[in-house]
C-alpha cells in the first residue's frame, strides 16, 4: 500500500492538496488569507476544517523562510498524511514574509517578537480556533513560545525547533553587524539557519536555500524581520523547583524541543530545556542532522510528532472512522514523557505508534539535568519496554 501527497497551486488565494492512496484520491482546499492584526497583516494558509474535539497544528517559520520552504518537505512526506488527514493545519507567516510579498510600506514599524506573538490570538479568532499545537522553527519557535507563555489556555502543546530563549549578546550583536556589512542578506540568513560544517559540506542544500531566500522572499522585508529577531528579549522562563513557588513563569503545556546535532542552535536549545519544567518537556537531539531537521530528516521528525501528539492524549480511535479523532483520558501518572525510538526500525512498527508515560523510568532519569532523547540510542526492545500497557493507541 502506498500513498502520495501533492500540492497543486490553483491561484494566489487557494491551494489544492491532492492525496493519492489505496482508497483513491481525496482533495482538500486550502484557504489563504491576510489576517489584519494590530501589528500588521499575517499571511495565513488554512487546510482542513477545524472541529471542537481536536486541536489545529499552527506553524510559524524561521527568518528568511516561508511556510513552503520551511515546512513543505515535512508536510508533503507520505508519513505526514496520517496527521494532516485528521488535524487541520494553519500556516502563519510574519508580515511581508510570504512568498512573493510586496515591500512593506515606507514608515512601517516592524513588530517586535513580543508583538508578533500577541498578533496570533487574532488569527485564532478569525478561523474560530479554540486551541492549537504550535510547530515553530527558530524565530517562529520563539514567537510561539511567547504566545504559549502569555496565552496558556490557547496552546495544547509546542514543538519548538531551534528555539533560542536568550537575547542577542553583545558579541553576537557585533558579529551580526560585521556579517551584515560583509555578506549579502541570503548569506546572512544561511549562517543563521545552518552550521559551519553543513555550509562547507552540503553544497546542494545550501545552494537550494540560498536560491529560495534570494528569489521567493522580499529582501527588504526579510531584513526587517531579521532585525526584529536579533532585537528579541529573553524568553523569561524558569524551571519549577519541587516545593518552590507555584507561580514560576514557565511553559504549562507539553513541549518537544528538537535540534540537529550540527545546528548552530544546539547549545541554545539545550539551555532552553534546562529552564523548562522537566515533567512537561522532552529534548530531542537528532544525530547526523543539520540546521533544519524537518528538511534534513523529515521522517524522524514526523515520527517524533506522532509520539508527541499521542502523548498529549490525542489519537485516532480504532472504534471510529479513519477521519475521527478523540481525546483520551490518560490512566497513567502525569510525569515526564520520555519517548525514545530508533528511526531505522520498520515502517510497520512506525505506523503503530503507541503512547508512553512510564513513571518509574522517568524517576530513574530525573537525576539528569534535562530530558535528553537520542533517536539513535535506544533499541526496539527498549522502546517496547517503555510503552505503557494502560494506554495503547494507534495514530
C-alpha positions as CSV (number, residue, x, y, z in Angstrom):
1,X,0.0,0.0,0.0
2,X,1.4,3.3,-1.0
3,X,0.2,6.9,-0.8
4,X,1.5,10.2,-2.2
5,X,0.8,13.8,-1.5
6,X,1.0,16.6,-4.0
7,X,0.4,20.4,-3.8
8,X,-1.3,22.0,-6.8
9,X,-1.2,25.8,-6.9
10,X,-4.6,26.9,-8.2
11,X,-4.3,30.6,-7.6
12,X,-2.8,33.2,-5.1
13,X,-5.8,32.6,-2.9
14,X,-6.2,28.8,-2.9
15,X,-4.1,25.7,-2.8
16,X,-5.3,22.2,-3.6
17,X,-3.8,19.3,-1.7
18,X,-4.4,16.1,-3.6
19,X,-3.6,12.8,-1.8
20,X,-3.5,9.5,-3.7
21,X,-3.7,6.2,-1.8
22,X,-5.3,2.8,-1.8
23,X,-8.7,4.3,-1.3
24,X,-8.4,6.6,-4.3
25,X,-8.0,10.3,-4.5
26,X,-9.1,12.9,-1.9
27,X,-8.9,16.7,-2.5
28,X,-8.7,19.3,0.2
29,X,-8.9,23.0,-0.5
30,X,-6.7,25.4,1.5
31,X,-7.7,28.9,2.2
32,X,-5.0,31.6,2.1
33,X,-5.8,34.9,3.7
34,X,-4.1,38.0,5.0
35,X,-5.4,38.5,8.6
36,X,-5.4,42.0,9.8
37,X,-4.0,42.4,13.3
38,X,-3.0,45.4,15.4
39,X,0.6,44.8,14.4
40,X,0.1,44.3,10.7
41,X,-1.1,41.6,8.3
42,X,-0.2,38.0,8.9
43,X,-0.4,35.7,5.9
44,X,-2.2,32.5,6.8
45,X,-2.9,29.3,4.9
46,X,-5.6,27.1,6.5
47,X,-6.0,23.5,5.5
48,X,-8.7,21.2,6.8
49,X,-11.8,22.0,8.8
50,X,-11.4,22.9,12.5
51,X,-13.5,20.9,14.9
52,X,-14.2,21.3,18.5
53,X,-12.8,17.9,19.6
54,X,-9.4,18.3,18.0
55,X,-6.6,20.9,18.0
56,X,-5.1,22.6,15.0
57,X,-1.4,22.5,14.1
58,X,-0.2,26.1,13.9
59,X,3.1,26.6,12.2
60,X,5.5,29.6,12.1
61,X,8.7,29.5,10.0
62,X,12.1,30.9,10.7
63,X,13.7,34.1,9.3
64,X,14.2,34.0,5.6
65,X,11.8,31.2,5.1
66,X,8.1,31.0,4.2
67,X,5.8,28.1,5.1
68,X,6.7,26.3,1.9
69,X,10.4,26.4,2.1
70,X,10.4,25.8,5.9
71,X,7.7,23.0,6.1
72,X,6.8,21.7,2.7
73,X,9.4,18.8,2.8
74,X,7.8,17.6,6.0
75,X,4.2,18.2,5.2
76,X,4.5,16.6,1.7
77,X,6.1,13.5,3.2
78,X,3.8,10.4,2.9
79,X,4.1,9.7,6.7
80,X,2.7,13.1,7.5
81,X,-0.6,12.2,5.7
82,X,-1.7,10.3,8.9
83,X,-1.6,13.5,10.8
84,X,-2.9,16.1,8.4
85,X,-5.9,14.0,7.4
86,X,-7.0,14.1,11.0
87,X,-5.8,17.5,12.1
88,X,-6.3,20.9,10.4
89,X,-3.2,22.9,9.8
90,X,-2.8,26.7,9.9
91,X,0.5,28.1,8.5
92,X,1.2,31.6,9.7
93,X,3.8,34.0,8.3
94,X,5.0,37.3,9.8
95,X,4.2,40.5,7.9
96,X,5.8,40.5,4.5
97,X,7.4,37.0,4.8
98,X,5.1,35.1,2.5
99,X,6.3,34.1,-1.0
100,X,6.2,37.0,-3.4
101,X,5.2,39.5,-0.8
102,X,5.2,43.2,-1.7
103,X,7.7,45.5,0.0
104,X,6.2,46.8,3.3
105,X,5.2,50.5,3.2
106,X,7.7,53.2,3.9
107,X,7.4,54.2,7.6
108,X,6.0,50.8,8.7
109,X,7.5,49.8,12.0
110,X,8.2,46.1,12.0
111,X,6.7,44.3,15.0
112,X,8.8,43.0,17.8
113,X,8.9,39.3,18.7
114,X,6.5,40.1,21.6
115,X,4.1,41.9,19.3
116,X,4.1,39.1,16.8
117,X,3.2,36.7,19.5
118,X,0.4,39.0,20.6
119,X,-0.9,39.1,17.0
120,X,-1.7,35.3,17.0
121,X,-4.9,35.5,19.0
122,X,-6.4,37.4,16.1
123,X,-5.6,34.5,13.8
124,X,-7.3,32.0,16.1
125,X,-10.3,34.2,16.5
126,X,-10.5,34.7,12.7
127,X,-10.6,31.0,12.0
128,X,-12.6,30.1,15.1
129,X,-9.8,28.0,16.6
130,X,-10.1,27.0,20.3
131,X,-6.7,25.5,20.8
132,X,-3.5,24.7,18.8
133,X,-0.4,22.6,18.8
134,X,2.4,25.0,17.8
135,X,5.1,24.0,15.4
136,X,7.8,26.6,15.1
137,X,11.4,26.9,13.8
138,X,13.9,29.5,15.0
139,X,12.2,32.9,15.2
140,X,8.9,31.1,14.7
141,X,9.6,28.9,17.7
142,X,10.5,31.8,19.9
143,X,7.2,33.6,18.9
144,X,5.1,30.5,19.6
145,X,6.8,30.0,23.0
146,X,6.0,33.7,23.9
147,X,2.4,33.1,22.7
148,X,2.1,30.0,24.9
149,X,3.5,31.8,27.9
150,X,1.0,34.6,27.6
151,X,-2.0,32.6,26.5
152,X,-1.6,29.1,28.0
153,X,-5.3,28.4,27.6
154,X,-5.0,28.5,23.8
155,X,-2.0,26.2,23.5
156,X,-2.2,22.4,24.0
157,X,1.4,21.7,23.0
158,X,4.5,23.0,21.4
159,X,7.1,21.5,19.1
160,X,10.0,24.0,19.0
161,X,12.8,23.5,16.5
162,X,16.0,25.5,17.1
163,X,14.4,27.7,19.8
164,X,16.8,30.3,21.4
165,X,15.5,31.6,24.8
166,X,18.2,34.2,25.1
167,X,18.5,37.7,23.9
168,X,21.3,38.6,21.5
169,X,24.5,39.2,23.4
170,X,27.0,42.0,22.8
171,X,29.4,39.7,21.0
172,X,26.6,38.2,18.9
173,X,25.4,41.8,18.1
174,X,28.9,42.8,16.9
175,X,29.3,39.7,14.9
176,X,25.9,40.2,13.2
177,X,26.8,43.8,12.3
178,X,30.0,42.6,10.7
179,X,28.1,39.9,8.8
180,X,25.6,42.5,7.6
181,X,28.4,44.7,6.2
182,X,30.4,41.9,4.6
183,X,27.7,39.4,3.4
184,X,24.6,39.6,1.3
185,X,21.3,39.1,3.0
186,X,20.9,35.5,1.7
187,X,24.3,34.6,3.1
188,X,23.5,36.2,6.4
189,X,20.3,34.1,6.7
190,X,22.2,31.0,5.6
191,X,24.6,31.4,8.6
192,X,21.6,31.8,10.9
193,X,19.9,28.6,9.6
194,X,22.9,26.3,9.1
195,X,26.1,25.4,10.9
196,X,29.6,25.9,9.5
197,X,30.1,22.2,8.8
198,X,26.9,21.9,6.9
199,X,27.6,25.1,4.9
200,X,31.0,23.7,3.9
201,X,29.9,20.2,3.1
202,X,26.2,20.1,2.0
203,X,26.6,22.4,-1.1
204,X,23.4,21.3,-2.8
205,X,21.2,22.1,0.2
206,X,22.9,25.4,0.9
207,X,22.6,26.4,-2.8
208,X,19.0,25.5,-2.8
209,X,18.1,27.5,0.2
210,X,20.3,30.5,-0.9
211,X,18.2,30.4,-4.1
212,X,14.9,30.2,-2.1
213,X,15.9,33.2,0.0
214,X,17.0,35.3,-2.9
215,X,14.1,34.5,-5.3
216,X,11.0,33.8,-3.2
217,X,11.4,36.3,-0.4
218,X,11.2,40.1,-0.4
219,X,14.7,41.0,0.7
220,X,13.7,44.3,2.4
221,X,11.0,42.6,4.4
222,X,13.3,39.7,5.4
223,X,15.9,42.2,6.6
224,X,13.3,43.9,8.9
225,X,12.2,40.5,10.3
226,X,15.8,39.6,11.0
227,X,16.5,42.8,12.8
228,X,13.4,42.3,14.9
229,X,14.5,38.8,15.8
230,X,18.0,39.9,16.7
231,X,16.5,42.5,19.0
232,X,14.5,39.9,20.9
233,X,14.4,39.9,24.7
234,X,14.9,36.8,26.9
235,X,12.1,34.3,26.9
236,X,11.9,34.7,30.7
237,X,11.2,31.2,31.7
238,X,12.2,29.5,34.9
239,X,12.4,25.8,35.8
240,X,10.0,25.0,38.7
241,X,11.6,23.7,41.8
242,X,9.9,21.0,43.9
243,X,8.4,22.7,46.9
244,X,9.1,26.1,45.4
245,X,6.7,28.8,44.2
246,X,3.8,27.6,42.1
247,X,3.7,30.9,40.3
248,X,7.0,30.3,38.4
249,X,6.8,31.6,34.8
250,X,7.2,28.6,32.6
251,X,5.5,26.8,29.7
252,X,2.5,24.9,31.1
253,X,1.9,22.8,28.0
254,X,3.6,19.6,26.8
255,X,6.7,20.7,24.9
256,X,9.0,18.9,22.5
257,X,12.4,20.6,21.8
258,X,14.1,19.5,18.5
259,X,17.5,20.3,17.3
260,X,20.1,18.7,15.0
261,X,23.5,18.0,16.5
262,X,25.1,20.1,13.7
263,X,22.8,23.0,14.2
264,X,24.1,26.4,15.2
265,X,21.3,26.5,17.8
266,X,22.2,23.3,19.6
267,X,23.6,25.0,22.7
268,X,20.7,27.4,22.9
269,X,18.2,24.6,22.7
270,X,19.9,22.6,25.4
271,X,19.9,25.7,27.6
272,X,16.2,26.3,26.9
273,X,15.5,22.7,28.0
274,X,17.3,23.3,31.3
275,X,15.0,26.2,32.0
276,X,11.7,24.4,31.4
277,X,9.6,22.1,33.5
278,X,11.2,18.6,33.2
279,X,7.8,16.9,33.7
280,X,6.4,18.5,30.6
281,X,9.5,18.9,28.4
282,X,11.4,16.5,26.1
283,X,14.6,17.4,24.3
284,X,15.2,15.5,21.0
285,X,18.7,16.0,19.7
286,X,18.9,14.4,16.3
287,X,22.2,12.6,15.3
288,X,23.8,13.4,12.0
289,X,21.3,16.2,11.4
290,X,21.8,19.8,10.3
291,X,20.1,23.1,10.9
292,X,16.7,22.2,9.6
293,X,15.7,18.8,11.0
294,X,12.3,18.9,9.3
295,X,14.1,19.2,5.9
296,X,17.1,17.0,6.7
297,X,15.3,14.1,8.4
298,X,11.5,14.7,7.9
299,X,10.5,11.1,8.6
300,X,12.1,11.1,12.0
301,X,10.6,14.5,12.9
302,X,7.2,13.2,11.8
303,X,7.6,10.1,13.9
304,X,8.5,12.2,16.9
305,X,5.5,14.4,16.3
306,X,3.2,11.4,16.2
307,X,4.5,10.2,19.6
308,X,4.2,13.7,20.9
309,X,0.5,14.0,19.8
310,X,-0.3,10.7,21.3
311,X,1.5,11.5,24.5
312,X,-0.8,14.5,24.8
313,X,-3.8,12.2,24.6
314,X,-4.9,12.8,21.0
315,X,-5.2,9.7,18.8
316,X,-7.3,8.1,16.2
317,X,-9.8,5.8,18.0
318,X,-9.9,2.3,16.5
319,X,-13.6,2.3,17.2
320,X,-14.3,5.3,15.0
321,X,-13.8,6.1,11.3
322,X,-10.4,6.8,10.0
323,X,-11.0,10.5,9.9
324,X,-12.1,10.7,13.6
325,X,-10.0,11.9,16.5
326,X,-10.9,11.5,20.1
327,X,-9.4,13.0,23.3
328,X,-8.3,10.2,25.5
329,X,-8.1,10.3,29.3
330,X,-4.7,9.0,30.4
331,X,-4.8,6.4,33.1
332,X,-1.1,6.9,33.8
333,X,0.6,9.3,36.2
334,X,1.3,12.8,34.9
335,X,5.0,12.6,34.9
336,X,7.7,13.5,32.3
337,X,7.1,11.9,29.0
338,X,10.3,10.4,27.9
339,X,9.9,8.9,24.4
340,X,12.9,7.3,22.8
341,X,12.9,5.4,19.5
342,X,15.1,4.2,16.7
343,X,14.2,5.8,13.4
344,X,15.6,2.9,11.5
345,X,13.0,0.3,12.6
346,X,10.4,-1.0,10.2
347,X,7.7,1.2,8.8
348,X,5.1,-1.2,10.1
349,X,6.2,-0.6,13.6
350,X,6.4,3.1,13.0
351,X,2.8,3.3,11.9
352,X,1.7,1.5,15.0
353,X,2.9,4.2,17.3
354,X,2.0,3.9,21.0
355,X,1.8,6.3,23.9
356,X,4.5,6.1,26.6
357,X,4.2,7.7,30.0
358,X,6.1,5.4,32.3
359,X,6.5,7.0,35.7
360,X,9.2,4.6,37.0
361,X,11.6,5.2,34.2
362,X,11.0,8.9,34.5
363,X,12.1,8.8,38.1
364,X,15.2,6.8,37.2
365,X,16.2,9.6,34.8
366,X,15.2,12.5,37.0
367,X,18.7,12.9,38.1
368,X,19.7,14.1,34.7
369,X,20.0,17.9,34.2
370,X,17.5,17.7,31.4
371,X,15.4,15.2,29.4
372,X,17.6,14.4,26.5
373,X,16.5,11.8,24.0
374,X,18.6,10.5,21.1
375,X,16.7,8.9,18.2
376,X,19.6,6.5,17.5
377,X,20.4,5.4,21.0
378,X,17.5,3.1,22.0
379,X,16.9,-0.3,20.6
380,X,13.4,-1.6,19.6
381,X,13.2,-3.9,22.6
382,X,13.9,-0.9,25.0
383,X,11.2,1.1,23.2
384,X,8.7,-1.7,23.6
385,X,9.6,-2.0,27.3
386,X,8.9,1.7,27.8
387,X,5.3,1.5,26.3
388,X,2.6,1.9,29.0
389,X,0.2,-1.0,28.9
390,X,-2.6,1.1,30.3
391,X,-3.0,3.2,27.2
392,X,-2.2,1.8,23.8
393,X,-3.5,3.8,20.8
394,X,-2.5,4.0,17.2
395,X,-2.0,7.3,15.3
